[in-house]
Amino acid sequence: MGKVVSFSFRCPGAQSVILAGDFNNWDVSAHAMIYDSLLDIWTVALPLEPGRYEYKFFVDGRVWWNDPFAPKVPNVWGSENSYLDVE
């Protein structure tokens, strides 16, 4: 089952935010985030096994964003991905 990990992302004006990463083969339909209007933040929680996971947020079906609070690593496209180490 793994450890439940919460992801959050603040993106004013966004209509949709999807969490995509190597844990879901970068599937932009697998993990839609839920908007909390009181906190003005998008969230989702996933069970993840121990290991390192690279990820990004896919906003409004067109723009990729990194997590501003996570470390980054270079990716094959010449930009960066956020990453998380799960114990």
C-alpha positions in Angstrom: 0.0 0.0 0.0 2.8 2.4 0.7 2.9 5.7 2.6 0.2 8.3 1.8 1.9 11.4 0.5 0.0 14.7 0.1 0.8 17.1 -2.7 -0.4 20.7 -2.8 0.0 23.5 -5.3 -1.1 27.1 -5.3 -1.9 28.5 -8.8 -4.2 31.5 -8.8 -6.7 31.5 -11.7 -6.1 27.8 -12.6 -9.2 25.9 -13.8 -7.6 22.4 -13.5 -4.4 21.0 -12.1 -3.2 17.4 -12.6 -0.3 15.7 -10.8 1.8 13.7 -13.2 5.1 11.9 -12.5 7.0 8.7 -12.9 4.7 7.1 -10.3 1.9 7.2 -13.0 3.9 7.2 -16.2 3.3 10.9 -16.6 -0.3 10.3 -17.2 -2.1 13.7 -17.3 -5.5 12.1 -16.6 -4.6 9.9 -13.7 -4.4 12.2 -10.7 -6.6 15.3 -10.9 -6.1 17.6 -8.0 -9.0 19.0 -5.9 -9.3 22.7 -5.4 -9.9 24.0 -1.9 -11.4 27.5 -2.3 -11.0 28.3 1.4 -7.2 27.8 1.3 -6.9 28.7 -2.4 -4.8 25.6 -3.0 -5.0 22.4 -5.1 -4.4 19.1 -3.3 -4.2 15.3 -3.9 -2.9 12.4 -1.8 -1.4 9.2 -3.2 0.0 6.0 -1.6 3.6 5.7 -2.7 6.2 3.0 -2.0 9.6 4.0 -0.7 11.8 5.6 -3.4 12.5 8.7 -5.4 9.7 10.2 -7.5 9.9 12.9 -10.1 6.8 14.9 -10.8 5.3 18.1 -12.2 1.9 19.9 -12.1 0.0 20.1 -15.4 -2.2 23.3 -15.3 -5.2 23.9 -17.5 -4.2 21.1 -19.9 -1.4 23.1 -21.4 1.4 24.3 -18.9 3.8 22.3 -16.8 4.9 23.7 -13.5 7.4 22.5 -10.9 6.6 22.4 -7.2 8.2 25.6 -5.8 8.8 23.9 -2.5 10.5 20.8 -3.8 14.1 20.1 -5.0 14.7 19.8 -8.7 16.6 17.5 -11.0 17.4 17.9 -14.8 15.0 16.1 -17.1 15.5 14.7 -20.7 13.7 17.8 -22.2 16.3 20.2 -21.0 14.3 21.6 -18.1 13.8 20.3 -14.6 11.4 18.1 -12.7 10.5 18.4 -9.0 11.3 15.3 -6.9 10.3 13.7 -3.7 12.1 11.0 -1.7 9.7 8.7 0.2 11.1 6.9 3.2 
